[in-house]
């Protein structure tokens, strides 16, 4: 589960007076063994203010949803496209069939509400192809039944125009168990809880399969759904722009951005990730990726993380040698908490196996003391600082070869020791060096880059302390309101800029809660309250 970070705010939920909505699809009043797929010109099916788009053109149902009462649980071919394997809806006759990338739009009072969940099952078509295979698709498990195959549905939400990082996964078939008797293909209605997605305006459904060929997934990309339930609950969750999750671009699965569209970089949260693309090549900086190939070790698989996903999310960033991250003006000079890092599939495979250009780490006997290291330095006030944070993406220098490793999971890197940061520079080094430089592929992957809320300065009075002092709104424009419980007497309120210079002073009384900051320029500031009992309380706020 992705972490949420809240600064000076608390989570609270509000209950709407409207009742829960339930899409059962029975209102379409379809005769048994019939379906609607948009062939009559309809582009959207609606049930309880919930919209199910469909796409029908040139005699074919091309995408989205179909409404069905089909009951054929036997016919295995493409001609039986609209039947659920259970031969009916959930305790009803009507249900919907969805294709790859189908979307549901919540309308009216349902928009922005929490989706309780829905029932899912396989279509007869997909179920039987998974069970038996055909001329295009494999039989799951293979001839021996031991192939670790799966067919999975991933559900994400859109909220306020942004595709979230949270994913609910449901396996329509899973053959990855050590005991083959545990392998299964879903053939009944199963409830899927979606409440942990939080507020939603739309839902996106994406299917993934282990059966992939030259033209994409071979498994028929269809599933069935019934009884979508919308809660009356709406959760107010503030966002934190100090975390780069790389989800802003709403990339579909197995896609990437590398500057080929003319962009010079990518903004995620309060940080900018420059990129360089020229003459059909990604030459430097960062790419944003949802690539999932954790197998192919060659240069053609340049944009995949070895983890095959982000940190509990789809998107992540891939960096090259000398890539930089630039903090936005409103956070420049703050401390960077850190980020998650892992190897790319390309670099990982080359380190593990070697190729015609690069050595296999450890050498043939495994005793070579090889390493692949990332060095992280900061720029502050225009100067490259001497402090360095090292992270070993692979390390074969141990006396005991069993301790040698290549990173293949997401690992947190703490950068707080760097102090104030305006920009970061990333430098890769390796023991595998040839006549033309480093032979190891100079790529790495990161996710969830986190800017802190503390400012490190040389002024000993400006150390951010954990306290009950709260400030809101944050960011603020002309006025801040502070809350400090148990303030019983007149106190000194001071505001410092990021360099430690006092820019505001005022004596406050226990009844006062607002401070006029209209005279301050835009930026990040340190608020300190010193009480008559010689206690100090500190926090950070941002002036727009």
C-alpha positions as CSV (number, residue, x, y, z in Angstrom):
1,X,0.0,0.0,0.0
2,X,1.3,3.4,-0.9
3,X,2.0,5.6,2.1
4,X,0.3,9.0,2.5
5,X,2.0,11.9,4.2
6,X,0.1,14.7,5.8
7,X,1.7,18.0,6.9
8,X,-0.2,20.2,9.5
9,X,-3.5,18.5,8.4
10,X,-5.5,15.6,9.6
11,X,-7.6,13.0,7.7
12,X,-11.3,13.3,8.2
13,X,-14.3,11.8,6.4
14,X,-17.7,13.2,5.7
15,X,-20.9,11.3,5.1
16,X,-23.2,12.3,2.3
17,X,-26.9,12.2,2.9
18,X,-27.5,10.4,-0.3
19,X,-28.1,6.6,-0.2
20,X,-25.7,4.0,-1.6
21,X,-25.9,3.4,-5.4
22,X,-25.9,-0.1,-6.8
23,X,-25.5,-0.9,-10.5
24,X,-27.3,-4.2,-11.1
25,X,-28.0,-3.7,-14.8
26,X,-31.5,-5.2,-14.4
27,X,-33.0,-1.9,-15.5
28,X,-32.1,-2.7,-19.1
29,X,-34.8,-5.4,-19.1
30,X,-33.0,-7.5,-21.7
31,X,-34.6,-10.8,-22.8
32,X,-32.6,-13.9,-21.9
33,X,-29.6,-14.8,-24.1
34,X,-29.3,-11.3,-25.7
35,X,-26.8,-8.5,-25.3
36,X,-26.2,-4.8,-26.0
37,X,-22.8,-3.8,-27.4
38,X,-23.4,-0.4,-28.9
39,X,-24.3,-1.7,-32.4
40,X,-27.5,0.4,-32.2
41,X,-25.4,3.6,-32.0
42,X,-25.4,3.9,-28.2
43,X,-22.0,5.0,-26.8
44,X,-22.7,4.9,-23.1
45,X,-24.8,2.6,-20.9
46,X,-26.0,4.2,-17.7
47,X,-27.2,2.6,-14.4
48,X,-27.7,4.7,-11.2
49,X,-25.8,7.7,-12.6
50,X,-22.9,5.3,-13.3
51,X,-21.7,5.4,-16.9
52,X,-20.3,2.4,-18.8
53,X,-18.9,3.6,-22.2
54,X,-18.8,1.3,-25.2
55,X,-17.2,1.4,-28.6
56,X,-18.8,-0.3,-31.6
57,X,-17.6,0.4,-35.1
58,X,-17.6,-1.3,-38.6
59,X,-19.5,-4.3,-37.3
60,X,-17.2,-4.9,-34.3
61,X,-17.4,-4.3,-30.6
62,X,-14.0,-2.6,-30.1
63,X,-13.9,-1.7,-26.5
64,X,-15.6,-0.7,-23.2
65,X,-18.7,-2.6,-22.0
66,X,-21.5,-4.8,-23.2
67,X,-24.7,-5.5,-21.3
68,X,-25.6,-9.2,-21.3
69,X,-28.0,-11.9,-20.3
70,X,-26.1,-14.6,-22.2
71,X,-26.0,-18.0,-20.5
72,X,-23.7,-20.1,-22.7
73,X,-21.2,-21.6,-20.3
74,X,-20.0,-24.3,-22.8
75,X,-19.0,-22.7,-26.2
76,X,-15.3,-21.9,-26.0
77,X,-14.8,-19.8,-29.1
78,X,-14.8,-16.1,-30.0
79,X,-18.4,-16.5,-31.2
80,X,-19.4,-16.7,-27.5
81,X,-18.0,-13.3,-26.6
82,X,-20.8,-12.1,-24.3
83,X,-21.3,-15.0,-21.8
84,X,-20.2,-15.3,-18.2
85,X,-18.8,-18.7,-17.3
86,X,-21.4,-18.8,-14.4
87,X,-24.2,-18.4,-17.0
88,X,-25.9,-15.4,-15.4
89,X,-25.5,-12.4,-13.2
90,X,-25.0,-12.3,-9.5
91,X,-28.3,-13.7,-8.2
92,X,-29.8,-12.2,-11.4
93,X,-29.9,-12.5,-15.1
94,X,-28.1,-9.3,-16.3
95,X,-24.4,-8.4,-16.0
96,X,-21.7,-6.6,-18.0
97,X,-18.8,-7.8,-20.0
98,X,-15.7,-5.6,-20.1
99,X,-12.7,-5.4,-22.4
100,X,-9.1,-4.3,-21.9
101,X,-8.9,-0.7,-20.6
102,X,-12.6,-0.4,-19.9
103,X,-13.5,2.6,-17.9
104,X,-16.4,3.4,-15.5
105,X,-17.4,7.0,-14.9
106,X,-19.2,7.9,-11.6
107,X,-21.7,10.6,-12.3
108,X,-24.1,12.9,-10.4
109,X,-23.9,12.5,-6.6
110,X,-21.7,9.4,-7.0
111,X,-18.7,11.4,-8.3
112,X,-15.9,11.6,-5.8
113,X,-17.4,8.9,-3.6
114,X,-15.8,5.7,-2.3
115,X,-16.5,2.5,-4.4
116,X,-17.3,-0.3,-2.0
117,X,-16.6,-3.0,-4.5
118,X,-18.1,-5.2,-7.2
119,X,-18.5,-8.9,-8.2
120,X,-16.1,-10.4,-10.9
121,X,-15.9,-13.6,-12.8
122,X,-14.5,-14.9,-16.1
123,X,-16.2,-14.9,-19.4
124,X,-16.8,-18.3,-20.9
125,X,-14.5,-17.4,-23.8
126,X,-11.5,-16.4,-21.6
127,X,-12.1,-19.2,-19.1
128,X,-12.0,-22.0,-21.6
129,X,-9.0,-20.7,-23.5
130,X,-7.1,-20.5,-20.3
131,X,-8.2,-24.1,-19.5
132,X,-7.6,-25.7,-22.9
133,X,-5.5,-23.2,-25.0
134,X,-6.2,-22.7,-28.7
135,X,-4.3,-21.8,-31.9
136,X,-3.4,-18.4,-30.5
137,X,-3.2,-18.9,-26.7
138,X,-1.4,-21.4,-24.5
139,X,-3.1,-23.8,-22.0
140,X,-2.3,-22.4,-18.6
141,X,0.3,-24.4,-16.7
142,X,1.6,-25.8,-20.0
143,X,1.5,-29.5,-20.9
144,X,3.1,-30.5,-17.5
145,X,0.8,-28.2,-15.5
146,X,3.8,-26.5,-13.8
147,X,4.1,-23.3,-15.8
148,X,3.5,-20.4,-13.4
149,X,0.8,-18.6,-15.4
150,X,-1.7,-16.0,-14.3
151,X,-4.4,-13.8,-15.7
152,X,-4.9,-10.7,-13.6
153,X,-7.3,-7.7,-13.5
154,X,-5.9,-4.5,-12.1
155,X,-8.3,-1.7,-11.0
156,X,-7.2,1.9,-10.5
157,X,-9.2,5.1,-9.9
158,X,-9.1,8.5,-11.4
159,X,-9.8,11.3,-9.0
160,X,-9.8,15.0,-9.9
161,X,-8.2,14.2,-13.2
162,X,-5.3,12.2,-11.8
163,X,-4.8,8.4,-12.1
164,X,-3.9,7.1,-8.7
165,X,-1.0,4.9,-7.7
166,X,-3.2,2.6,-5.7
167,X,-4.0,-0.7,-7.4
168,X,-6.5,-3.4,-6.5
169,X,-5.5,-6.7,-8.1
170,X,-7.8,-9.7,-8.8
171,X,-6.5,-12.9,-10.3
172,X,-9.0,-14.4,-12.7
173,X,-6.7,-17.3,-13.0
174,X,-3.6,-18.3,-11.1
175,X,-1.3,-21.2,-11.8
176,X,1.7,-20.1,-9.7
177,X,1.2,-22.4,-6.7
178,X,3.8,-25.1,-5.8
179,X,1.0,-27.6,-5.5
180,X,-0.7,-27.8,-8.9
181,X,-3.9,-28.8,-7.2
182,X,-4.1,-25.2,-5.9
183,X,-4.1,-23.7,-9.4
184,X,-7.5,-22.2,-10.4
185,X,-9.6,-20.4,-13.0
186,X,-12.4,-18.3,-11.5
187,X,-15.8,-19.7,-12.5
188,X,-18.1,-18.1,-9.9
189,X,-18.9,-14.6,-8.8
190,X,-16.4,-13.2,-6.3
191,X,-16.6,-10.0,-4.4
192,X,-13.7,-7.5,-4.8
193,X,-13.3,-4.8,-2.1
194,X,-12.3,-1.4,-3.6
195,X,-12.7,0.8,-0.5
196,X,-8.9,1.3,-0.1
197,X,-8.9,3.2,-3.4
198,X,-10.6,6.1,-1.6
199,X,-12.5,8.8,-3.4
200,X,-13.0,8.0,-7.1
201,X,-14.5,9.8,-10.2
202,X,-13.7,6.9,-12.6
203,X,-12.3,3.4,-12.5
204,X,-9.9,1.9,-15.0
205,X,-9.7,-1.9,-15.7
206,X,-6.4,-3.3,-17.0
207,X,-5.7,-7.0,-17.7
208,X,-2.3,-8.7,-17.5
209,X,-1.3,-12.2,-18.5
210,X,1.8,-14.3,-18.6
211,X,0.8,-15.6,-22.0
212,X,2.4,-12.8,-24.2
213,X,3.4,-13.1,-27.9
214,X,4.8,-10.9,-30.6
215,X,1.6,-8.9,-30.8
216,X,0.8,-8.6,-27.1
217,X,-1.3,-10.7,-24.7
218,X,-2.7,-13.9,-26.2
219,X,-5.2,-14.6,-23.5
220,X,-8.7,-13.2,-24.5
221,X,-8.9,-9.9,-22.7
222,X,-12.5,-10.1,-21.4
223,X,-14.1,-10.3,-18.0
224,X,-17.5,-10.1,-16.4
225,X,-18.8,-7.8,-13.6
226,X,-22.0,-7.3,-11.7
227,X,-23.4,-5.3,-8.7
228,X,-21.0,-2.4,-8.6
229,X,-21.7,-0.7,-5.3
230,X,-21.0,3.0,-4.5
231,X,-20.7,4.1,-0.9
232,X,-22.2,7.2,0.6
233,X,-18.7,7.9,2.1
234,X,-16.4,10.6,0.8
235,X,-13.0,10.8,2.3
236,X,-11.2,14.2,2.3
237,X,-7.5,13.4,1.8
238,X,-5.0,16.2,1.3
239,X,-2.3,15.7,-1.3
240,X,1.4,16.1,-0.6
241,X,3.3,17.6,-3.5
242,X,6.6,16.9,-1.7
243,X,6.5,13.3,-3.0
244,X,7.3,12.4,-6.6
245,X,5.3,9.3,-7.5
246,X,5.5,9.8,-11.3
247,X,1.8,9.0,-11.7
248,X,0.9,12.4,-13.1
249,X,1.3,11.4,-16.7
250,X,-1.4,8.6,-16.5
251,X,0.7,6.2,-18.5
252,X,-0.9,3.0,-19.5
253,X,0.9,-0.2,-18.6
254,X,4.1,-1.0,-20.6
255,X,4.6,2.5,-21.8
256,X,7.3,5.2,-21.3
257,X,8.1,8.8,-21.8
258,X,11.7,9.7,-22.8
259,X,11.5,13.2,-24.4
260,X,10.7,11.9,-27.9
261,X,7.6,14.1,-27.9
262,X,9.8,17.2,-27.5
263,X,9.5,17.6,-23.8
264,X,12.6,18.6,-21.9
265,X,11.7,17.0,-18.6
266,X,8.9,15.9,-16.3
267,X,7.4,17.5,-13.2
268,X,6.3,15.2,-10.4
269,X,5.3,16.8,-7.2
270,X,7.7,19.7,-6.3
271,X,10.6,18.3,-8.3
272,X,11.6,18.5,-12.0
273,X,13.3,15.6,-13.9
274,X,15.2,16.9,-17.0
275,X,15.6,14.6,-20.0
276,X,17.5,14.8,-23.3
277,X,16.3,13.2,-26.5
278,X,17.9,13.8,-29.9
279,X,18.3,12.0,-33.2
280,X,15.9,9.2,-32.2
281,X,17.9,8.4,-29.0
282,X,17.3,9.0,-25.3
283,X,20.6,10.6,-24.5
284,X,20.4,11.5,-20.8
285,X,18.4,12.5,-17.8
286,X,15.1,10.7,-16.9
287,X,12.4,8.6,-18.5
288,X,9.0,8.0,-16.9
289,X,8.0,4.3,-17.2
290,X,5.4,1.7,-16.5
291,X,7.3,-1.1,-18.3
292,X,7.0,-4.5,-16.7
293,X,9.6,-6.6,-18.5
294,X,11.7,-8.1,-15.7
295,X,13.3,-10.8,-18.0
296,X,14.8,-9.3,-21.1
297,X,18.4,-8.3,-20.3
298,X,19.3,-6.5,-23.6
299,X,19.5,-2.9,-24.6
300,X,16.0,-3.2,-26.2
301,X,14.6,-3.4,-22.7
302,X,16.0,0.0,-21.6
303,X,13.0,1.3,-19.6
304,X,12.0,-1.6,-17.3
305,X,12.7,-1.8,-13.6
306,X,13.7,-5.3,-12.3
307,X,10.8,-5.1,-9.9
308,X,8.5,-4.8,-13.0
309,X,6.5,-2.0,-11.3
310,X,6.9,1.0,-9.1
311,X,6.7,1.0,-5.3
312,X,3.1,-0.5,-5.0
313,X,2.3,1.5,-8.1
314,X,2.5,1.5,-11.9
315,X,4.9,4.3,-12.6
316,X,8.5,5.0,-11.7
317,X,11.5,6.9,-13.2
318,X,14.6,5.5,-15.0
319,X,17.8,7.6,-14.8
320,X,21.0,7.6,-16.7
321,X,24.5,8.6,-15.8
322,X,24.7,12.2,-14.5
323,X,20.9,12.6,-14.2
324,X,19.8,15.5,-12.1
325,X,16.7,16.3,-10.0
326,X,15.8,20.0,-9.5
327,X,13.7,21.0,-6.6
328,X,11.0,23.6,-7.3
329,X,11.4,27.2,-6.2
330,X,9.0,26.7,-3.3
331,X,11.0,23.8,-1.8
332,X,14.5,24.7,-2.9
333,X,16.8,24.7,0.1
334,X,14.9,22.0,2.0
335,X,16.1,18.7,3.2
336,X,15.5,15.7,1.0
337,X,14.3,12.7,3.0
338,X,15.2,10.1,0.3
339,X,13.8,7.8,-2.4
340,X,13.4,4.2,-3.3
341,X,15.8,2.7,-5.8
342,X,16.3,-0.5,-7.7
343,X,18.2,-1.8,-10.8
344,X,16.8,-1.8,-14.3
345,X,16.2,-5.2,-15.8
346,X,18.9,-4.3,-18.4
347,X,21.6,-3.5,-15.9
348,X,20.6,-6.3,-13.6
349,X,20.8,-9.0,-16.3
350,X,24.2,-7.8,-17.7
351,X,25.7,-7.7,-14.2
352,X,24.4,-11.2,-13.5
353,X,25.3,-12.8,-16.9
354,X,27.7,-10.5,-18.7
355,X,27.5,-9.9,-22.5
356,X,29.8,-9.1,-25.4
357,X,30.7,-5.7,-23.8
358,X,30.4,-6.3,-20.1
359,X,31.8,-8.8,-17.7
360,X,29.8,-11.2,-15.5
361,X,30.2,-9.7,-12.0
362,X,32.5,-11.9,-9.8
363,X,34.1,-13.4,-12.8
364,X,34.0,-17.1,-13.7
365,X,35.0,-18.2,-10.2
366,X,32.8,-15.6,-8.5
367,X,35.7,-14.1,-6.6
368,X,36.3,-10.9,-8.4
369,X,35.5,-7.9,-6.1
370,X,33.1,-6.1,-8.4
371,X,30.6,-3.4,-7.6
372,X,28.1,-1.1,-9.3
373,X,27.6,2.0,-7.2
374,X,25.4,5.1,-7.4
375,X,26.8,8.3,-5.8
376,X,24.4,11.1,-4.9
377,X,25.6,14.7,-4.4
378,X,23.7,17.9,-3.8
379,X,23.9,21.4,-5.2
380,X,23.1,24.1,-2.7
381,X,23.3,27.9,-3.5
382,X,24.7,27.0,-6.9
383,X,27.6,24.9,-5.7
384,X,28.3,21.2,-5.8
385,X,28.8,20.1,-2.2
386,X,31.5,17.5,-1.2
387,X,29.0,15.3,0.8
388,X,28.2,12.1,-1.0
389,X,25.6,9.4,-0.3
390,X,26.7,6.0,-1.8
391,X,24.3,3.2,-2.7
392,X,25.5,-0.1,-4.1
393,X,23.3,-1.5,-6.8
394,X,25.5,-4.6,-6.9
395,X,28.3,-5.6,-4.6
396,X,30.6,-8.6,-5.0
397,X,33.4,-7.6,-2.6
398,X,32.5,-9.9,0.3
399,X,34.8,-12.6,1.5
400,X,31.9,-15.0,1.5
401,X,30.5,-15.1,-2.1
402,X,27.1,-16.0,-0.8
403,X,26.8,-12.5,0.5
404,X,27.3,-11.0,-3.0
405,X,24.2,-9.3,-4.4
406,X,22.5,-7.4,-7.2
407,X,19.6,-5.3,-6.0
408,X,16.3,-6.6,-7.4
409,X,13.8,-5.0,-5.1
410,X,12.9,-1.4,-4.0
411,X,15.2,-0.2,-1.3
412,X,15.0,3.1,0.6
413,X,18.0,5.6,0.4
414,X,18.2,8.1,3.2
415,X,19.5,11.5,2.0
416,X,18.9,13.6,5.1
417,X,22.6,13.8,5.7
418,X,23.0,16.0,2.7
419,X,21.2,18.9,4.5
420,X,19.8,21.7,2.4
421,X,19.3,20.8,-1.3
422,X,18.5,22.8,-4.4
423,X,19.3,20.0,-6.9
424,X,20.7,16.5,-6.8
425,X,23.2,14.9,-9.2
426,X,23.5,11.1,-9.7
427,X,26.8,9.5,-10.8
428,X,27.2,5.8,-11.5
429,X,30.6,3.9,-11.1
430,X,31.6,0.3,-11.7
431,X,34.6,-1.9,-11.5
432,X,34.0,-3.1,-15.0
433,X,35.9,-0.4,-17.0
434,X,37.3,-0.8,-20.6
435,X,39.0,1.4,-23.1
436,X,35.9,3.5,-23.7
437,X,34.8,3.8,-20.1
438,X,32.4,1.9,-17.9
439,X,31.0,-1.3,-19.5
440,X,28.2,-1.9,-17.1
441,X,24.9,-0.3,-18.4
442,X,24.6,3.0,-16.7
443,X,20.9,3.0,-15.8
444,X,18.9,2.8,-12.6
445,X,15.3,3.2,-11.4
446,X,13.8,5.3,-8.6
447,X,10.3,5.9,-7.1
448,X,8.7,8.0,-4.4
449,X,11.3,10.8,-4.2
450,X,10.4,12.6,-1.0
451,X,11.3,16.1,0.0
452,X,11.3,16.7,3.7
453,X,9.6,19.5,5.7
454,X,12.7,20.4,7.8
455,X,15.3,23.1,7.0
456,X,18.9,22.5,8.1
457,X,20.7,25.7,8.8
458,X,23.7,26.9,10.6
459,X,21.5,28.8,13.1
460,X,21.2,26.6,16.2
461,X,17.9,28.1,17.0
462,X,16.3,26.9,13.8
463,X,16.0,23.2,14.4
464,X,12.6,21.9,13.5
465,X,11.2,20.1,16.5
466,X,8.2,17.8,16.8
467,X,5.5,19.7,18.6
468,X,1.8,20.5,18.8
469,X,2.3,23.7,16.8
470,X,0.1,23.6,13.7
471,X,-0.2,26.1,10.8
472,X,-2.9,26.4,8.2
473,X,-3.6,26.9,5.4
474,X,-0.3,25.6,4.2
475,X,0.7,26.9,1.7
476,X,-0.8,30.3,2.6
477,X,-1.2,33.6,0.8
478,X,-1.7,36.6,3.1
479,X,-2.5,35.1,6.5
480,X,-1.7,32.0,8.6
481,X,-3.6,30.7,11.5
482,X,-1.6,28.8,14.1
483,X,-2.8,26.4,16.7
484,X,-0.8,25.7,19.9
485,X,-2.8,24.0,22.6
486,X,-2.3,25.1,26.2
487,X,-0.7,28.5,25.3
488,X,-1.4,30.3,28.6
489,X,0.5,33.6,28.4
490,X,2.1,36.1,26.0
491,X,4.7,34.6,23.8
492,X,7.3,35.5,21.2
493,X,6.5,34.6,17.6
494,X,9.3,34.7,15.1
495,X,9.5,33.9,11.4
496,X,12.8,33.0,9.7
497,X,13.6,32.6,6.1
498,X,15.5,29.5,4.8
499,X,18.9,31.2,5.4
500,X,18.1,31.7,9.1
501,X,17.4,35.4,8.9
502,X,14.6,36.7,11.1
503,X,11.9,38.4,8.9
504,X,9.0,38.8,11.3
505,X,8.6,39.2,15.1
506,X,5.4,39.7,17.1
507,X,4.3,39.2,20.7
508,X,1.2,37.1,20.7
509,X,-1.4,36.5,23.4
510,X,-3.3,33.3,24.2
511,X,-6.4,34.5,22.4
512,X,-4.6,35.3,19.2
513,X,-4.4,32.7,16.4
514,X,-3.8,34.7,13.1
515,X,-0.7,36.3,11.7
516,X,-0.5,38.7,8.7
517,X,2.2,37.5,6.4
518,X,1.3,39.6,3.4
519,X,4.6,41.5,3.6
520,X,6.6,38.3,3.1
521,X,7.8,37.2,-0.3
522,X,7.0,33.8,-1.7
523,X,9.0,30.9,-0.3
524,X,9.5,28.5,2.6
525,X,9.6,29.9,6.2
526,X,10.3,28.7,9.7
527,X,7.8,29.6,12.4
528,X,9.0,29.6,16.1
529,X,6.9,30.3,19.2
530,X,8.8,30.8,22.5
531,X,6.7,30.8,25.6
532,X,7.3,32.5,29.0
533,X,8.0,29.0,30.4
534,X,11.1,28.9,28.1
535,X,9.6,26.3,25.8
536,X,10.0,26.5,22.0
537,X,7.7,25.2,19.4
538,X,8.6,25.1,15.7
539,X,7.2,24.2,12.3
540,X,7.4,25.0,8.6
541,X,5.0,26.8,6.3
542,X,5.1,28.0,2.7
543,X,4.0,31.4,1.4
544,X,2.6,31.5,-2.1
